[in-house]
Amino acid sequence: MVDAKRTRSRRKAAKARDCKEYPDVFPIRTCAILLSHCARLANSVEGRTSVVFLNGSMEAQMANPNLTLTLIGGPTVLIEYDGIRFLTDPTFDPPGEYKGPHSPVVHRKVTGPALSADQIGHLDAILLSHDHHFDNLDNAGRALLPKAGVTYTTISGAKRLGGNSVGVAPFETRTFESATGKRLFIAATPARHGPVGVDAGDVIGFAIGVQAPGDLLYITGDTLWFDGTAEVARRFAPKVVVLFTGAAEPRGRFHMTMGSEDALEAAAAFPDAALVSAHNEGWGHLKEDQDQLTDVFAKFNLGDRLTRFDKGKPITFAA
């Protein structure tokens, strides 16, 4: 009985000492547990936001703003960070057959977007990889451009679009500043939209940074893996990489966008980044969907590297 009382007394004294000497330990651990449970719950409930914890201490993750990505459909991704809202390659038209003004290819759209253009809300900027292919900029997407604060795109695309468009060359960096004074670095990245010998026009990707260009997010744009994307990996260290995959075959039996082999190259080149895949559904010329890509990653024991990215279901990265 005496021993039991002494044990309880020692435990109370230890707790009191820990709270006095380390007053922040308990709240942080508690928050970590709660956030972990919230993440598991979110992943198990359809339609809720998934939470992915990246490398780094819990203290750092709690101090930094979260990065939230929502796949609208095809190459269209809503990016939200610290109150700033960007949108990639806006495509909102309903299913049907379409032909853009600058391409001979007829694109067949088979599914519509998860959200309409009106439901997207305020946009600080649009990140447009290229303007001349209809599956990256359709009629409704083109009408949305003037409503955003600025549209970053290729130099040739900016000349065609005019208006609020700003042309950016590969590895050129612009500083975006929101109405509230928050800043992000926007660097254009090189892209090769098809195999050597195919002229698909100018295309870029984007590397977004907080403290330095490319330290937050890399969006590949329509490209294969080549020397230019490898150079992106050498220059930047993003926490999250959005791969435009789908193994597109709009002109024949050759890929115009990343297939599983390219995605595996990206996984090796960005070993510390979380990976998500977009632009792999919604259009008839896309030949490799997310389930097939996931299966490939699993076969190479890389299943934990690829975060599932379903239309209309936001993913939050505790960056």
C-alpha positions, 0 to 999 in steps of 0.5 A: 500500500505504501509502495503504491502511494509512493509510485502515484506520488512520483508520477504526479511529481514527474508530470508536474515537473514535465509541465513546468519545464516543457510546457509546450510538449503536451499540446504539440503531442496532443495536436499531433495525435488529433491531426493523425486521427483526423487524417485517417478519418478524412481518408476513410470518408468519401468527399472529405479532404485527405491530409498528408504529412510531409517530412519535418517536425510536427512543430514546423508542420503546425507553424507553416500554412497548408498546401491544398490541391483539388483536381477539377478534371483533366489538367485543371488543379486548384492550388490553395496556399496561405490564402492564395488561390491558383488554377492550372490549365482551366478546362470546364466544357461539357463532354463532346468533340472539340478542336482548338483554334491552333491545333489540327487535332480533334479532342474527344472529352468524355467526362466533365469537371468536378466543379464549374468555373463559377463554383471555383470562386476567386482566383489570384492567378492562372498557371497555363502550361500552353494555350494552343491545345483544347484539352489544356484550355477550352472555351469555358477556360478561355472565358475564365482567364480575364477573371483571374488576377494574372495568367502566367503562360509561355511567351508565345501564348501570352502574345496570342492571348493578350489581356492579363497574360504574362509570358515566362521563359523556362527557368525565369522567375516572377514574384507574385504578390497577393492583394494582402501582400503575401508573396510566392515565387513563380518559376517557369520550367521546361517541358517537351510535349512529345518525343524528339521530332514532334513539334507540339508548340511551346509548353512550360511547367511551373515551380512555386516557392515560398522561401526560394523558387520551387521549394513548395510545388512543381507542376510538370505541365504536358511533358515527357521526362527528358533533360529539361525535367531532370534539370528541374530536379537538380535546381529545385526541391519541391515538397509536392510534385503534380505529374501530368500523366495519362500517356496521351496518344492524340496523333498515333502510338507515341506518347505526348505526355508522361506515362508510368515510365516517366513517372517512375523517373520523376519519383527517383529524381524527387525522392523527398517529394509527395507525388500526385498525378493529374491529366490522366482522365476525362479525354479519349486520347489519354491511355493510362489512368490513375489506377494503372499508374498506381498499379505500376508504382506498387509493382516497383514497391513505390506505392507509398510515394504516390498519393491518390488524387480523385476529382473533387476531393481536396488533398491537404499537404501539411507542408 
